[in-house]
Amino acid sequence: MSYLAATSDLLAVARAALRERLMPRLDGDGRYEAAMVGNAMAIVIRELELGEAARAAERRLLARFLDSPQATLPELRASLCRELRSGAIQQERSSEVAALLRELVHARLSISNPDYLARDISPAEGGRRS
């Protein structure tokens, strides 16, 4: 077992204890704050388990889109932002940009808020399922 896997397991045990044994004893603000701590722990667990692969996938997607195979992830993110702000990305690539951004947001949400991805969001609510 790797160190990070052990860390993830340790956090999962601590989160379960918080939710199953400590939270039921709390009320009001204490219960709310404990729930926030539990949610933060869940995000950290998912980051430990999925974060490295998600960043590698993001880097591959951005490198392909920007045709910059040697650039680092921070460089690619900065380049995409610059190109979007300046209008350098051609109009005919707008659907490609939208698909890229949807995929990147989906990957981030899978770590930070996977329950949101499970929701059925209608176009009338400003969301779109593809």
C-alpha positions as CSV (number, residue, x, y, z in Angstrom):
1,M,0.0,0.0,0.0
2,S,1.4,3.4,-1.0
3,Y,1.6,6.3,1.5
4,L,-1.1,8.2,-0.3
5,A,-3.4,5.2,-0.4
6,A,-2.9,4.9,3.4
7,T,-3.6,8.6,3.8
8,S,-6.9,8.2,1.8
9,D,-7.9,5.3,3.9
10,L,-7.1,7.1,7.2
11,L,-9.2,10.1,6.1
12,A,-12.1,7.8,5.1
13,V,-12.0,6.2,8.6
14,A,-11.9,9.6,10.3
15,R,-14.7,11.0,8.1
16,A,-16.9,8.0,8.9
17,A,-16.3,8.5,12.6
18,L,-17.2,12.1,12.3
19,R,-20.4,11.5,10.4
20,E,-21.5,8.3,12.2
21,R,-20.5,8.9,15.8
22,L,-19.8,12.6,16.4
23,M,-22.3,14.4,14.2
24,P,-25.4,12.7,15.8
25,R,-24.3,14.2,19.1
26,L,-24.2,17.7,17.7
27,D,-27.0,20.1,16.9
28,G,-27.4,23.4,15.1
29,D,-24.2,25.2,14.1
30,G,-21.9,22.4,15.4
31,R,-23.7,19.8,13.2
32,Y,-23.4,22.1,10.2
33,E,-19.7,22.8,10.8
34,A,-19.0,19.1,11.3
35,A,-20.8,18.4,8.0
36,M,-18.6,21.0,6.3
37,V,-15.5,19.3,7.7
38,G,-16.7,15.9,6.5
39,N,-17.4,17.3,3.0
40,A,-13.9,18.8,2.9
41,M,-12.4,15.5,4.0
42,A,-14.3,13.8,1.1
43,I,-12.9,16.2,-1.4
44,V,-9.4,15.6,-0.1
45,I,-9.9,11.8,-0.3
46,R,-11.1,12.2,-4.0
47,E,-8.2,14.5,-4.7
48,L,-5.7,11.9,-3.4
49,E,-7.4,9.1,-5.4
50,L,-8.2,11.0,-8.6
51,G,-6.2,14.2,-8.7
52,E,-3.0,13.0,-10.4
53,A,-4.9,11.3,-13.2
54,A,-7.2,14.2,-13.6
55,R,-4.3,16.7,-14.0
56,A,-2.6,14.3,-16.4
57,A,-5.8,14.1,-18.5
58,E,-6.2,17.9,-18.4
59,R,-2.6,18.4,-19.6
60,R,-3.1,16.0,-22.5
61,L,-6.4,17.7,-23.5
62,L,-5.0,21.2,-23.4
63,A,-1.7,20.2,-25.1
64,R,-3.6,18.7,-28.0
65,F,-6.0,21.6,-28.2
66,L,-3.3,24.2,-28.1
67,D,-0.8,22.1,-30.1
68,S,1.8,22.5,-27.3
69,P,2.9,19.0,-26.5
70,Q,5.9,20.1,-24.3
71,A,4.2,22.7,-22.2
72,T,3.4,22.2,-18.5
73,L,-0.1,22.2,-17.1
74,P,0.3,25.7,-15.6
75,E,1.7,27.0,-18.9
76,L,-1.2,25.4,-20.9
77,R,-3.8,26.8,-18.5
78,A,-2.3,30.3,-18.8
79,S,-2.1,30.0,-22.6
80,L,-5.7,29.0,-22.9
81,C,-6.8,31.9,-20.7
82,R,-4.6,34.3,-22.8
83,E,-6.1,33.0,-26.1
84,L,-9.7,33.2,-24.8
85,R,-9.2,36.7,-23.5
86,S,-7.5,38.0,-26.7
87,G,-10.0,36.3,-29.0
88,A,-7.1,34.4,-30.7
89,I,-9.2,31.2,-30.8
90,Q,-11.0,31.3,-34.1
91,Q,-14.8,31.4,-34.2
92,E,-14.9,28.1,-36.1
93,R,-13.3,26.4,-33.1
94,S,-16.0,27.6,-30.7
95,S,-17.8,24.2,-30.4
96,E,-14.4,22.6,-29.8
97,V,-13.6,25.1,-27.1
98,A,-17.0,24.5,-25.5
99,A,-16.5,20.7,-25.5
100,L,-13.0,21.1,-24.0
101,L,-14.2,23.4,-21.3
102,R,-17.2,21.1,-20.5
103,E,-14.8,18.2,-20.2
104,L,-12.4,20.1,-17.9
105,V,-15.2,21.3,-15.7
106,H,-16.6,17.8,-15.5
107,A,-13.2,16.4,-14.4
108,R,-12.9,19.1,-11.7
109,L,-16.4,18.4,-10.5
110,S,-15.8,14.7,-10.2
111,I,-13.3,15.6,-7.4
112,S,-14.9,18.7,-5.8
113,N,-18.6,17.9,-6.1
114,P,-19.6,14.6,-7.8
115,D,-23.1,14.9,-6.5
116,Y,-23.6,17.9,-8.8
117,L,-22.7,15.8,-11.8
118,A,-25.4,13.3,-10.9
119,R,-28.1,16.0,-10.9
120,D,-30.4,16.3,-14.0
121,I,-29.9,19.9,-15.1
122,S,-32.3,21.1,-17.7
123,P,-31.4,23.7,-20.3
124,A,-34.1,25.9,-18.7
125,E,-32.0,26.0,-15.5
126,G,-29.0,27.2,-17.5
127,G,-27.4,23.7,-17.8
128,R,-26.9,21.4,-20.6
129,R,-26.3,17.6,-20.7
130,S,-24.3,16.2,-23.6
